[in-house]
Amino acid sequence: MESALLAVGLTTLDIVARPIEDLTRTERAILIEGIVCAPAGTAGGAAMVAARLGTPTRILGAVGDDLNGRFVREGLEAFGVDTGLLATRPGQTTSTTLLTVEASGRRSSFHAPGAASTAAVDEAALGAARRARFVHYGGIGAPALDGGAGAELLKTAKDFGAIVTCDLISPRRSAPDELKRLLPYVDYFMPSAAEATFLTGAEDLEAAVEQFLAWGAGGCIIKDGGRGSLVALAGTRRRLPAYAIEPADTTSCGDSYCAGFISALGRGWTPLEACRFATATAALVALGLGTLGKLQGFEETAEAMRTMTIGEA
């Protein structure tokens, strides 16, 4: 098996700066705490975190042939991510997001679209799906993936025994149609609370879970920020609390939660314990800037899981 995890979807560069309370309208320089540049996105961020946690990872996505794209590729490779399926699009820029984070943790984002939306499935991608133990899909909204290609990839992965997870980023109103194609092949659907209610029109997360299960998801884990997560697995519903932390930057918490969950499953943890590990992963990422924040390795995260203070559910 070439990789434990194949991460599919959005691959971007994030530039995170903190603290920025207001944008200056003069040319004077203002000293701030820090600026971090890192690969990010539903595929890029999840791949980087999973690799940091020791999970052999391959990424399927696209970057431009600019310096940002080179930085993203080399940044992923520095952590051991296999970038053989990360396409470089000649003449295109790399999707890049500038995030300004206030001292309180609230942030504004400025996104320049680029090559990330051109991620596509070919025979090499299908071959990687056949050999992966886990496939994490974050490609909803990509023109070359929506409408059947993404579903073919996930069906192939399932037919060859992979565990499939799925996440979202800024879903459009067309996303439910794509989810109805994908979710029959998804073992764990992992949207945020805001995405869950937006996509289903449900008044609460419990109702949203029922809708996703009706669309075919095997299980559903809704990430609810500082309120923790709602876990719906094997007919049970359970609220897991977040950790009581003072976040510095929550930009990549959703992607890191998914990566933490997959990494723990890969170590033989039960799905519920993997959700607890994912919560700790996201908390450590939130304590620092950028995709990795304060995250170290798997054992360090497991220790933090035991020692950090649990908040109220």
N, C-alpha and C positions, 0 to 999 in steps of 0.2 A: 504494500500500500504506500503510494508516494507521499501522501500527506494525511494527517489526521483531519485537517480542516481545509475546505475550499470556501473562501469568502468571496461573494459575488456582489457587484453593485458599484455604488458611488465611491470614487477614490479622489480625494481632494487634498489641497494644502490648506491648513488652518494657520493663521497668524493671530495670536492671542496677546493682548496687552492689558495690564492691570496695575493699579487702579486708574481708570479714566472717568472722572465725574462729568466732564463737559469737554466738548471739542474746542480747542483754542482757535480764535479768529485772528491771531497775530502770528508773526514768524518766530516768536520766542520759543526756546526749548523748555520743556517741562520734564523734570526727572520723575520716573515712575518705578514701581517695584520690579517689574520684569516684562519681557516680551519673549514668547516662545513660538517657534515655527515647527510644525509636525505634520506628517501624513494623517489624514482624517477621512471621515465619511463612513457610510454604512458598511462598506467593504474595507477601506483603508484603515479606519480606526479600529474596527473589530479585529482585523488581521494583526495589527501592530500590538494590541493588548494581548491577544491570544499567544502570539509569539513570545512576548515578555513573560507570560505565565508558563512557558515551556511547551506549548502545543505546536507541533510541526504544521506549518500553515502555508498555503498557496493562495494567491489573490488573482481574481479575474475582474478586470476593469480596464480603464483607459485614462491616459494622461496626454498632454500635449508634448510637442518637441521643444519646449522652452526650458529655461533654467528651473522654473518651478517644478516641471515634470521630472527633471533629473534629480532634483532634491527629494521629491516624493519617492522615486524609485530607490535611490541610494539610502534614504532613511529607512524604508521597509527592509531592504536587504541587510542593513546594519544589525537588525534584530533577528535575522535569519528567515525572513519571509521569502518564499519562492516567487519571483516576479515574472516568470516565464510567460504567463498569460496576461500580464499587464501590458496592453498594447500602447504604443506611442503613435499618436496621430500627427502626421506631418502637416505643418502649417496651422495647427490649432494650439490654443493656449490651454493650460491646465486649470481646471476649476479651482478657484481659490476664494477663501472666506476670511475677511478681517473681522475680528471680534474684539470689541472694547468692553471690558468688564469693570463695573463699578466696585467700590470697596464692599458694598453689601452683597455682591455676587450677581446682581442683575446685569444683563448684558445686552448690547446691541450688535447686530451683525450686518455686514456689507458683503454681498456675494457677487463674484464675477463668474458667470457660467462659462463652461469650457468643455473639454473633451470627455469629462466623466459620463455625460449622458449618452455617449456613443458605445458604451460597453455592449458586446455582442457575443452570441453563442456560435461556436464553430465545432468542427469535429474534435479539435484538441480540447476544447472545454468539456464536451461530452465525455471524452476519455478521462479527463480529470475527475468528473463527477462519478464515473464508474469506480474509481480507485479511492475516493475519499471516504473516510469514516463519518465525517460530519460535513454538511453543506449549509452554510449560512447565507441566506438570500436577502440582499438589500437593494434589489434592482428595479423595484416597482416605479414606473414613470420613465424608464429608459426606453426610447422609441424602438430600438432594435431588440428589446427583451419583452416588452408588452405584446399581448395579442397571440402568444403561443410559444415563442422561443424560450422564455423563462420557464413556462410550465413543462416544456419538453425536457429542459435541463433537470428540473426537480423530479420529474417522473423517472428519468434515467437514474438519478441518484437513488431514489427509493427502490427501484427495481433491483439495484445492485447492493442494497442493504444499508445505505447511509441513513443517518438521523438528520432530519432537515429542520432548521430553524429559519424564521423569517422576521425581518424588521422593516421599518418604514422611515422615510424622512420627507417632511413637508408633502404629504399625499394630496393629490388633486381629487376633485369630485369623481373622476373616472376610476379612481383606485378600487372601489368595490367590485367593478366588473373584472379587473385583473385578479383581485383576491379570490373571487369565485373560481377562477381557473387554477390558481396556485394552491389554495389551502387544502384541497384533498390530498396533496403530497407533502404537507407540512405537519411535522410532529409537534412543534412548539411555535406558536405565533406570539410575537413579543412586541406589541405596539406600546406607545406611551398612552397615558390616560387621555390626554387631549386628542391624540389621533384616534383612539377607540371611540370616543363620543362623536367626533367629527364624522367618521366614516359610517357609523351606524345610525346616528341621530338619536341614540339611546339617552335616557335621562340619567342613568347611573351605570357604573362599570359592570355590575352583575348582568344587566340586560345586554350590554355590549358583548360580554363573554358569550352569552347564549347565541347571539347572532353570528359571531365568528365560528362557533362550534357547528352551527347550522350550515354555514358555508363550507364546512369540511375539515376545519382544523382539528388535529388530534388532541391538542391541549392549548391553553392560552395563559400567558403570563403578561399582565399589564403593569408596566412600570409607572409608578405614581409619585416620582420625585421624593421629596422629604416625607411623604406619607407612606413610603415603602412600596409594596407591590401586592397585587391581587393574583393569586396563583390558582388556576383551575386545571387540575390534573386528575385523570382517572375518576371522574365523577365527583371529586371533592372540591370545595372552595375554601381558600385560606388566605387571610391577610398576614403578610410578613412585614414587620416594621423596618424602617430605615435606621441607620446609625445616627446618633446625636452628634453631629459635627458642625463646624463652622466652615462652609464651603468657600474655596477661593475661586473656583471656576467649574461650572457644571456642564460645560459644552459637550464633552464626550462621554458623559455618564451613561447614556442609553447604549451606545456601542460597546462600552466597557462591560456593562451588565451582561450583554449577550455573550461577549467573549469569555467572561468569567464563568457563566453558566455552562458553556460548551467545554471549557477547560476542566471544570470539575466533573462533568459527566464523563469526560475522557479518562479521568482518574478512577472511575468506578463509583462515584458518589451517586446517591439517589437523586432524583429530580428535585425534591424539596430541599435537600441539603445543598444541592447545586445552586438553587435560588438564593440561599443564605450566603453562599460563597460569592455569588454574583453581586449581592448587595454590598458585601465588604469590598469587592473589587471596585465598584462604582464609587464608594465612599473614599477610598484611597486616591482615586483619580480626581475626585472633587476637591481634595485637599491641596492640590497644586495646579499649575497652569498647563494647558494643552492636553494632548491625547493620553499621555501617561500620568500626568499629575505627580503624585507621590508613590505610585505603584512600583513595586519591586518584583520579586518572583512569586511562585506559587506558595511555597512554604511560608514566606513572610506574610502573604495575604491570609493564609489559613490561621496564622498566629494572630493577626489583627482581628480576624473574625471572632476569635475567642476573647479578645481583650478590649475591644472598642465598646463604648457604651451604647446600648440599644435604646432607640427612641420609643415613643408611644405608637402603637399600631393604629 
